[in-house]
C-alpha cells in the first residue's frame, strides 16, 4: 500500500489531514484549517518541507515522551507526530515522513 494524505472535514467544519505510511500507520497530523484550500496548501508544504534540512524539530513532552514537529520555512508548524517512548523511535518517525511524504497521494474524504 502506498503512503497517503487523508484529508478530512471535522464536525465543526474545519479541515485537517493525516499522513499515513504504506502500512496505514499515521505518521504526521496537521493542525485544523478553516478552509479546504488552506489544508491542501498544508499538504503541499509537508511534501516540500519534509525534504528540507532542519525542517524537523524533535521535542520531549512533560511526561518524557518524544515527538517531532515539521516546520515550514517561515517557522510555522505544518504537522506533528504521535508520542514515542524513545528518542530513537521518534527519529525513525522523522525518517518515515521524509521517505513517505514527497510521493504520497491525496485521499480526499472531506
Order of alpha helices (4+ residues) and beta strands (2+ residues): beta-beta-beta-alpha-beta-beta-beta-alpha-beta
